Amino acid sequence: MNHTPTHRRLNEREAAAELGISFRTLQQWRVRGIGPTYLKIGRSVRYDAASLEIWLAQQTRTNTAG
C-alpha cells in the first residue's frame, strides 16, 4: 500500500490561533466568504494547515488601496 503524507487538518479554534485572530472572527469571515478556504466534513469545519499558509501569504499588501 502506498502511503502519501496527509495534510494537517485544524478545527476552527486551532485555525484561528494559527492566524492570530479570534474564533468568532474566523467564523464571521467564513459566513461572509472572505476568509481562508475550509472543508466541511459532516457538521465539522476543518482548515487545511497548508492552505491557511497560502491564504495568509496572499493577504500581503503594500498600501491601503484595494
C-alpha angles and dihedrals in degrees: 000000000000113000118199122192113267123224117247111252118209128200119229096270093047092048092049091050090049090054094043094240135112123273090240093052090054090050091050092049090051092051091048092045095236102109134078121301116269142190124240110208108179103307093334124101117212133179124210107233093218091050090052090056092049092048091048092051089052090058093069112122134184097199142008097256115107 
